[in-house]
Amino acid sequence: MNVSRHIARTHRAARLTSKALAYRTRSGLIAAAVEAGRLIRTGDLLDRLGAGDMKDGHKSWYGRAVKKAFVAANGTEPVRVWARHRTTGRWVHVHAYSPFDLSLYIGLATYRQTKHLARPAFFQAAYAEAA
């Protein structure tokens, strides 16, 4: 079976299932890597650092700072995954990164609302939990 036919069948099956399963199917291996902890979202890092109670707008701007640092370092966009928004319940695209990606920490240091988290003690805590 050729690849395009396989993708078409996968999307057709995803349209006929529940929303959660459909978005999980569309995200594929990336969603599996996020669930296994091999990739994390910016919100996951903030939760690890104890900043999970930040406003959604601040989390969003932190994610933009991380993406900007990632693009500057790699020249490409980070991978995206579908995730359910924690307050609205809507499905949104979010970026996923390696837990050890330097752009996550550059974003912490450059964004004003997360600058206080950019200390070595917080980095060690995040690394210890990821490992």
Secondary structure, 3 states (H helix, E strand, C coil): CCHHHHHHHHHHHHHCCCHHHHHHHHHCHHHHHHHHCCCEEHHHHHHHCCCCCCCHHHHHHHHHHHHHHHHHHHCCCCEEEEEECCCCCCEEEEEEECCCCHHHHHHHHHCHHHHHHCCHHHHHHHHHHHC
